[in-house]
Amino acid sequence: MAPALPALLCLGLSVGLRSQVQAGTLPKPTIWAEPGSVVPWGSPVTIWCWGTLWAQEFHLDKEGSPVLWDRQKPLEPGDKARFSIQHMGQDHAGSYRCYYSTPTGWSEPSDPLELVVTGSYSKPSLSVLPSPVVTSGGNVTLQCASSQRFNRFLLTKEGEDESSRTLDGQQTPNWQTQALFPVGPVTPGHRWTFRCYGFYRHTPRVWSAPSDPLELLVPGLSGKPSLLTPQGPVITSGQNLTLQCRSDVSYTRFVLSKEGQDLPQRPAQRPQEGHSQADFPLGPVGTLHGGRYRCYGGHGLSSEWSAPSEPLELLVAGEETAGRLRDRPSLSVRPGPSVAPGETVTLLCQSGERTDTFLLSKEGAAHRPLRLRSQDQAGRYQAEFSLSPVTSAHGGTYRCYGSLSTDPYLLSQPSEPLVLVVSGLTWYLSVLIGVSVTFVLLLLVLLFLFLRHRGQDRGRKLGAADPGPEDRGPQSSSSPATGAQDQAIYAAVSDTHSEVGLQLDHRAATSEAPQDVTYAQLNHSIVRRGMAAPPAPPSGEPPAEPSEYAALAVRCDSHVTGSPSPGEDTPCGPSVRRTPRSLPSSQPGPQGRDAMAPALPALLCLGLSVGLRTQVQAGTLPKPTIWAEPGSVVPWGSPVSIWCQGPPGAQEFHLDKEGNPVLWDREKPPGPGDKARFSIHYMGEDHGGSYQCYYRTRTGWSERSDPLELVVTRPYGKPRLSALPSRVVMSGGNVTLQCGSRRGFNRFLLTKEGEDESSRTLDGQRMLDGQTQALFPVGPVTPGHRWTFRCYGFNRDTPQVWSAPSDPLELLVSGLSGKPSLLTPQGPVVTSGQNLTLQCRSDIGYTRFALSKEGKQDLPQLPAQRPQGGLSQADFPLGPVGTVHRGQYRCYGGNGLSSEWSAPSETLELLVAGEEPAGRLRDRPSLSVRPGPSVALGENVTLLCQSGNRTDTFLLSKEGAAHRPLHLRSQDQAGRYQAEFSLSPVTSAHGGTYRCYGSLSTDPYLLSQPSEPLALVVSDYTVQNLTRMGLAASVLLLLGILLCQARHDHGGARDAAGAEQRDPTQPRAQEPGTRASGVGASG
């Protein structure tokens, strides 16, 4: 029986090995939760564990729990067990595994089950940018935001293709946090319904309540409906409002969309066959109802909707914006409230309070009101609405309203009504009557000429039979009145001839002979002169000397003047021909008085030719060029010059501003130059607008230049420009630039500075806190360019009046070169008020370093120092530590002026202790240790941190340690919050001084006052035991030596006694202190 103990040991080892082998053959159990793994706070949940039929017991473990969470016997038929949680809370959230036992051993643990509790915090808001209406194939950005300052957000997509995504939260300038989830391409084949949650990084299974669901609307190409309001576009505050969406397509449902808000849906009604409609009652009207609306039609449960309706703008009147617009504007009319058709009427709207825009509304009109920018006239704001020419449609009742640019859909109280009465014939009837009268008179003139022409033909026939006095040479006119009339007509034609620039070659200008007359024929297109041979004189007379005559041969109608001769121009064509004719005043026949009869039609044709010729000449002039110096975007109060350049020879330049009823300015070119300057000494809102210029030469006017958009920027109200998720972008990456403002701008413009200057404009979206913003996607970002941006805000009704520019934002392009190190000599926990310096260093010879803080847009840069060869560093002094310094930091290295930077350093978390956030964390936590402050190597130690105040997380920090403190979620134990930090097994590295801190989940980087220090002493009993064993061995060795010596001495004495007994003659050894007897005897 001697080897019994070794046998038992071998048996135990064999049993253990056999159990492990058998356990490895058991199938892994399956674990799940019902009704699901995401459980609302306080709701019941059941965890199921499914194993094999011969399972005897099921165990459930929770990650982080030192003891078994639960155990259950299997239910029939014996292959699964149920673990129930009656009321879900934060303590139940976590990662669970289960396993089971059989007669042959234990199974391996199941895969983990992540159990999440929701409702621990208030729900975030989920919105879509730019709009929940997305065209098929388009992309959209979902924005999940909260004032709880979560640092993680999760987006879930509901439906058949359920999915989820998680992103880090980014801090916004208003101390909210948000995450932007890009979604797309969006197609109508799926439902696009989303929710989002917020949570904290150190408690990833404790979520907020879910956001309200958000459904994307995918419009298609089917017929768009109509959106109507019976009250008109201007609604009085407090009035009940219903919007009606209707269509002649048989839709089964309609949805109403307001710019920047959710999408309520209504089932369709069928008031008549083939039509469908839905009423959207909005209740009593308030400030929230102002804005732009559209509606869509849909069929069944399809995710595809119709094309959108035309936008409907709702303007809410009668509410005061933050105490503004209290003054009711006044409305007056010039020249009076009763006008005739065709006149010009000016409606003047005035207010004694600051008003940015005036609106003129006509009662019963469905169209949107007229808008005009107000003008400041001696402390009163006004706008003049011109109606020209007035028609019967302008008659009616008018009111005017005022609005502010910060909220263009919110109007003041209306002015008193003004009734405009339009009496008399309308202008087009007047024009029609005038044309009719002119036509009748022209017919009478033509009839008179026709009858007179017939009488002259009859007279010529009679004259051929009986020669009269005209055959005896030139004589004076028989009628003095006729002669005077001919002279007047001749003078009129001569004056008109000189105005249009017809040059007649009067070779006999000095001759006073009545025969010296020049003929002119009118043509619509050209002026020419021709020579004709003089006709042969009557037989028997000598040929007359050459003479030139000018006569007006009007050939506007062949019935009046006869058919044109071969070679002559078309009717009413001016050609100059010279023919020796008899003087009209001396020949009453067809060659005289009859030839000058159609003077009035001749003058009309001459006027037409002048107009056509002027247009032709103007069309050949080159278009002028217009520009502004120093630029077209001008700060308020600064000077600017508008230049207009044309060809050499320009005599005068004119400048017109769009919307201005009169000429803006005119200038002469200085000297013989080809350009003119129009100066604005102090740029104001009145100068913002679109300008065109043109010039005049001797031949006419040029066409207008291309428009110049002159923009004025205000000296206040600059928006904020930030980069999401960060200003630091990897090369080739994308980033979103957020331009936001509290002034309610509805349009934002982003400009990129540098060599590749560009700009983009987007509509502003209203946020829950009343701000408006626009998100500009930028990328891919490459290091080859500088990425510096600014943004402006403005309102849609005043597109040339911008805010002041935002501060410049420069993107930092992170590359692949070696990352530097970011250090702090004080450690990760810094006491409030302590001076702090962060040091960025690298073994690469960078010439500059940049420091980046998560959630902050500024990137302070410092030149590099070289403390020793091959190394570079920069010190970033942050000054006395306050709450603003808490957060995560990284640093980057760069070379020269390159836009590319190094890879980022590892993240450095700064925890600020000693400040009270919002009056919380006033209690200093306590720190204790079990089993005691002095422990041996290999033992288990528990450090207990407690607080009487509400604390979400406890942190344990070791003095002098460079790593981040340990974090644990607090547990509520009878009104006291605590966390147990286990150190197991203890090593000599665990020895030191510890402190614990408390923090709130709303601000994880802000800590409470530290606990009292606790010194943990780790005793190394291995060394002590070795020392003791060494001492014991030394003692034993010394005792052995002494024993051996004593034994040796005893052996020698025994040998000497034996020798004395063997030889008695030998004297005995002399005892010390005695003398030999022999010596005394001899003496």
Disulfide bonds with the S-S distance in Angstrom:
Cys49-Cys98 1.95
Cys144-Cys196 1.99
Cys245-Cys295 1.98
Cys349-Cys400 1.93
Cys556-Cys572 2.15
Cys572-Cys605 2.17
Cys644-Cys693 1.99
Cys739-Cys791 2.04
Cys840-Cys891 1.96
Cys945-Cys996 1.92
